[in-house]
Amino acid sequence: MDRAPFSAGTYLGELRRVFEPSPSFVDFLAARTDRKVVVNEKGEWLFVCGRDLFAESVVSGAELRGRVVVVNERDEVLGLGSIGGRPKPLVTNTFDRGWYLRRESKR
C-alpha cells in the first residue's frame, strides 16, 4: 500500500445533499430501537424496489409516527421509512437495501 490509512471503523454512510446511510448503519439503528414497522411479503418486495408502503402491507407498527426502521416478518432489516400524518402512503421509503442495486444498474 502506497498510502497510510486515513480512517478505520464501520462505514456509516455518505453526506451529499442529504445523508445516505449504509446498510451496516441501518442494521446498527435497528438493533437499538423499538421503532420498527413490520411488513408482509408483498410489502417487503415493494419496499426494496423503492416503493412506498400502504396500510395493507403493514403487519404491525402502523401507530408509530416519524422515522422508523422497516423490517420483514423474519425481523430482517429492509431499510428506513417515515410515517407522517397523511393516510396514503402509510410509510414513505427514505432508504432501502435495493437502492444499491438500482444505483449500480444506472451506471
N, C-alpha and C positions, 0 to 999 in steps of 0.2 A: 504494500500500500504506500503510495507516494505522499498521502496527506494524513495528518493526525485526525482522529475522530473529533467532531465538534459538538456532538450530542450523544446521549445514551438514555435508554429507558424505553417506555412504551409510546408509540406514536398515537397521539390523541386526535389529530385532525389537522386541518389547514384553514388558516384565516385568509379569506379572499374578501369579496364584498360582504359575505356572511360566513360564519364558522361552519365548516364542513367536517362533521365528526368522522372518526374512523370506526370501523366495526368493533375494534377492541375497546374503544371508549364507550360505545353504546352498551357493550357487554358489562363493562365496569359500572355504568349507571344502573343497569338492570339488576345487578346483584345487590345494590344498595338502596333500592326504592320499592315501595309498595304501590306506586302509581303506575299500574300496569293495566292495559286493555287486552283481554284475551279474545282472539278472533277464530272463527271456524275455518275449515279447509278452503272454502271458496274465497273468503276474505283474505286468507293468507296469500293465495296466488295473486289476487288483485293488488294487495299492498306491495308485494315485492316487484310487481310490474309498474309501480309508481302511481297507482290509483288511490283515490281517497276511499274511505270506508263508510258505508251506510249502516243503519241500525240492524238490519237483518244479518249482517256479518259478525256482529259483536256478541260474544257469549257472556262476558262479564266486564265490568269496569265502565259501563256507559254513564254512570252517575258522576264520574270524575270530570273536572274542568281544568283547562290549561294544558301544559305539556305532559305527555305520557309516553311510556315505553310500550310498544306493541309486540305482543308475543302470540305464538300459536298455542293450541291446546296441549302441546307437549312441553310448554314453557321455554321454547326456543325463541330467541330474540330475533325479531324481524326488522325493527327499526324504531324511529321516533315519530310521534304524531302530536297533533294538537286538537283538543276538543274545545270548541267555542260554544257560544250561546245559541247559535242557529241550529235548527233541527237537521238540515241536509247540507252537505255530508256530515255525518257524526264525527268522524276522525279525519282530519286533514293530514295527509302524508307530508312530513317535513324531511325525513331521511329514511331510506330503506336499503337493505343489503343488495338489492338488484341494481342500485344506482351505479355501482362499479362496472357491472356488465354492460349497462346501457352506455356508459361513458366510453368504454373501450370500443364498442361497436360503431361509434361516431367517428373514430379516428381513421 
